[in-house]
Amino acid sequence: METMPIYKDRFDSALSLESWRQGDEEILRPSGVLDHAASLDLRLALSQRLDAGQVNLTVDLSRLRLLDCAAADTLLRAQLEAQERGGGLRTPGASDLVLDVLEIIGAAKRLRAYDDPPVGAPPPAPDESEPPSQWTTVNELLRQAATMDVKDARRGALRQRAIEHSLPLADRLARRFHGMGESPADLSQVAALGLMKAIDGFDPDYGTDFGGYATPTIVGELKRYFRDKGWGVHVPRRLQELRIEINRVRDTLGQRLGRSPTPRDVAEHLGVAEDQILEALVASSAYRPVSLFAPLGGDDDAGTLADVLGDDDRDIDGVEFRQAVKPLIARLPERERRILSLRFYGNRTQAQIAADLGISQMHVSRLLSRTLEGLRRALLDG
């Protein structure tokens, strides 16, 4: 297979993009950080190649450190456009945070991010040089703090400065989870908590930049928050992930179909059974359960949901007993049936029943006790 020379595209953003040809396939290799600004340049580069008739594209992610949702969406849209033109797009070589982001939005398998990087890739372009680490300052602050006593006030000041330098990373990682049903302020707090854990757990002598250590720690804290706290009711993980995929493809399908996609449309697009889509849609309602005290309408006097829900019927337990005792009462002698009717349905006293039947009150009491005891035994014996 012939490999063409390697070229390097430069953009106004931080994106650095190498490209070369292998047979009928063009391979693009971004490096560094692929954030929102860089994703616009990547979209332009992919569109130019598709418009030029190059419909078989591979975006090698092996040299990428960070990738946000905007860049992932750019890759998905380009893949869809390439498929419509009879080609395809894949993104092998993803790892670490890049792979985490693709897994969170449910795009890793579709983009073939688990594949190995292209075989026989050319070495980096000669003018490529690694920029100095942006974490040099934080690494040094934490290294100095580690040499001081825990009670030393200077140690706390150095730690505080390291946190202030690193907060933009926490905020940037939190923004990748915006639009998923949680408050941006809550996500920022969770990311800051993950940053604090990273500060406390970082070992400056290990030889790793603090950013490389803090990023998975913060992302892990955010993912744990969504798993443990985001859902109002526990939902299986497969349904949580399927819900994310459904939300991701809804807009794309709506634009392509010119209407709101049906569950069958979504199922065909994702390659899953329609029943699974329906199950995930039902499970989505568990993410934010409706409060029982939510108003039913815009009017404050309309009442709440709790007002229209059924309550326990205290008489329901008696239904079975009433149905069971009916045939037993029907078999009683006429006099005993009349005594029961007058006592429990006519609310008559024993003295009044005795006068009505022409017998003594003591006799009525004995008949009533004997009848009730017989009915009780018959019910218990079944």
Salt bridges, closest charged atoms under 4 A:
ASP9 OD2 - ARG49 NH2 3.23
GLU18 OE1 - ARG29 NH2 2.54
GLU25 OE2 - ARG90 NE 3.80
GLU26 OE2 - ARG49 NE 2.77
ASP51 OD1 - ARG85 NH2 3.21
ASP73 OD2 - ARG77 NE 2.60
GLU81 OE2 - ARG85 NH2 2.62
ASP115 OD2 - ARG90 NH1 3.99
ASP115 OD2 - ARG112 NE 2.81
ASP127 OD2 - ARG10 NH2 3.94
GLU128 OE2 - ARG63 NH2 2.74
GLU130 OE2 - ARG63 NH2 3.51
GLU140 OE1 - ARG143 NH1 3.35
ASP152 OD2 - ARG154 NH2 2.98
GLU182 OE2 - ARG288 NH2 2.72
ASP200 OD1 - ARG159 NH2 2.75
GLU221 OE1 - LYS197 NZ 3.04
GLU221 OE1 - ARG224 NH2 2.63
ASP228 OD1 - ARG227 NE 3.41
GLU241 OE2 - ARG237 NE 3.37
GLU245 OE1 - ARG248 NH2 3.65
ASP265 OD2 - ARG259 NH1 2.77
GLU274 OE1 - ARG264 NE 3.52
GLU279 OE2 - ARG238 NH2 3.16
GLU334 OE1 - ARG337 NH2 2.63
GLU336 OE2 - ARG370 NH2 3.58
ASP356 OD2 - ARG338 NH2 2.82
GLU373 OE1 - ARG376 NH1 2.72
GLU373 OE2 - ARG377 NH1 3.54
